[in-house]
Amino acid sequence: MLTRELLSQSLPSLHLTDKVYQALQLMNENQVTHLPVTDGDKYIAMISEDDLLLAENDNETLENFRQSFSELSVKENDHFLKAVQLAGDNGLSVVPVVSEENELKGTVAYNELLKNASDFMSLSEPGGLIVLEMESNQYSFNEISKLIESNDAQITQLNTSNDAETGMMQVTIRVNKPEISDIIATFQRYEYNIKYFFGEEQYANELRSNYDNLMNYLKI
């Protein structure tokens, strides 16, 4: 699943001429702590509630907070797990999704990412997740399956998607084995390009912890 498939058009964006109190009001209304700042259709950066609360004057414009901007974003053709990772690593409540020309296509809320990640990974079942990237003509289900089975594991779910810009194929594999370090090592020996991998126990615990923290925040 690509990030463009999860875009929310309901979350607003901010402009450099917006004032602090306006930005804080929009964050409060939408129950988020970050919002993207744009110049026309172009994405500039993210601004956080924490930075805005430091303002001495609520009538200051966002132009005065450029030093606090964070340019984090994902491309619309990135796998949605990249957005999950970006949000988790940087404590983002929303993730901006941009085009190759850096136009803001929309945003994805972190709780929506967590929900889709939980469904996608079947967290109620034990297992791990591996995302490979390759040329389309290099894809071989039989070879991938053989390498995984050589490590006493089975494929329980496999999805493929193609990046329209690069033509590269992403192969997302769910396996029935929680500890996947031996599978990763095998793929590396065969020179596969591994984009992401998550052992189910470690990643599930992180998702649930982040989800609980988010729910606690929303109840405040």
Secondary structure, 3 states (H helix, E strand, C coil): CEHHHHCECCCCCEECCCEHHHHHHHHHHHCCCEEEEEECCEEEEEEEHHHHCCCCCCCCEHHHHHHHCECCCEECCCEHHHHHHHHHHHCCCEEEEECCCCEEEEEEEHHHHHHHHHHHHCCCCCCEEEEEEEEHHHCCHHHHHHHHHCCCCCEEEEEEEECCCCCEEEEEEEECCCCCHHHHHHHHHCCCEEEEEEEHHHHHHHHHHHHHHHHHHHHC
